[in-house]
Amino acid sequence: MKYILEGFFQAFHLLSSGNDETYSAIWATLSCSSYSIAFSLTIGIPVGFCLGYYHFKGKNSLRTITDSLMALPTVFIGLIVYAFLTHSGPMGNFSLLFTLQGIVIGQTILALPIVISLSAAAVEGVDQKLHIMIMSLGGNRRHLFLTTLWEARHALMAGAMAAYGRVMTEVGVSMIVGGNIKWHTRTITTAIALETNKGQFGMGVALGLVLLFIAFCVNFSVSFLRRRN
């Protein structure tokens, strides 16, 4: 029990003193997760809208696939992205392996099925009479798209929060694609795993507290916006 308390005291010291190694991992995590969630929302929401709103042959099969991909192991995604980004891979000339940009690619792939699947479910939950009302008022497909997203905004925010949480806490992609390079590609989760194995419990607790704080901020922001609306 003593070493746990000492770990918490050391964690608060590292955070309050502005430890460079700690904040480097925090910055890498926030940077990668923010870019990856932005890309996944930009791609995933329109695709989810089409999957949830339109009826076409093979739709149920696509829904099943996207729902299944939500549980993709992060190490598998990291392995596939590594194979593409390595020097002998199709994208080897871009030199993205062991970079933050490479981590963003892997995390975007990780979050994309979550955004698509939950966006499709959110669109399906919107009243079907909305289409008739918009068209009767002279609206076009753009109005239909924007109005549907607005009506489903709470479910979309919940989906975005779930995807962000998945990206923030993953280890496999960051470890395999990023390489866990100190001062460069080391994220909060990979740093926790490394420092704890080295016996540096305080550093692990400090970064764990940061993860909890970020999760609290995200949940509080979503709840605040939901109450205001």
Order of alpha helices (4+ residues) and beta strands (2+ residues): alpha-alpha-alpha-alpha-alpha-alpha-alpha-alpha-alpha-alpha-alpha
